Amino acid sequence: GRFPGARIFQGVHVLVNLDAEYVEFLKGDSRYTGWMTDYHVRRNFTNPCHLEFIIHVASRLLEEFTKLHREMDSALSEIYDPGTVEEWLEVHFKSHIDKLTEILGTAKNQVERSCRKKQNSS
């Protein structure tokens, strides 16, 4: 049989791997670190090809963090009180979900500006 907390154990294992992907994307992928700087965004000097990649990766990561958040909410709620569950989820998910949401908004905004700039120059 399964031990109490097995779902939590499995979820934490997934979280560790997902977190490593998140960190690699934010710190190690030059398409993000090199082309989504505040400088590039302020000047609308972003590369549409890099933006497509950034949107793809950030969307996938956001979807996976959101799905895991729901699964962990359910698993933790079987064992812990609501206050503990809320704290654990906020500590381990909120900043990642907020950052990915911000990245997606910025990247999509840059794509829209790029498209408008092309239309106006035609």
SULQUI-V278441 format. One record per residue. SS is DSSP state (a for helix, b for strand, c for the rest). BURIAL is I if it has 9 or more other ideal C-beta (glycine too) atoms within 8 Angstrom, else O. Layout:
BEGIN
SS&BURIAL  SS&BURIAL
END
This chain:
BEGIN
c&O  c&O  c&O  c&O  c&O  a&O  a&I  a&I  a&O  a&O  a&I  a&O  a&O  a&I  a&I  a&O  a&O  a&I  a&I  a&O  a&I  a&I  a&I  a&I  a&I  a&I  a&O  a&O  c&I  a&O  a&I  a&I  a&I  c&O  c&I  c&I  c&O  a&O  a&O  a&I  a&I  a&O  c&O  c&I  c&O  c&I  c&O  a&O  a&O  a&I  a&I  a&I  a&I  a&I  a&I  a&O  a&I  a&I  a&I  a&O  a&I  a&I  a&O  a&I  a&I  a&I  a&O  a&I  a&I  a&O  a&I  a&I  a&I  a&I  a&I  a&I  a&I  c&O  c&O  c&O  c&O  a&O  a&O  a&I  a&I  a&O  a&O  a&I  a&I  a&O  a&O  a&O  a&I  a&O  a&O  a&I  a&I  a&O  a&I  a&I  a&I  a&O  a&I  a&I  a&O  a&I  a&I  a&I  a&O  a&I  a&I  a&O  a&I  a&I  a&O  a&O  a&I  a&O  a&O  a&O  a&O  c&O
END
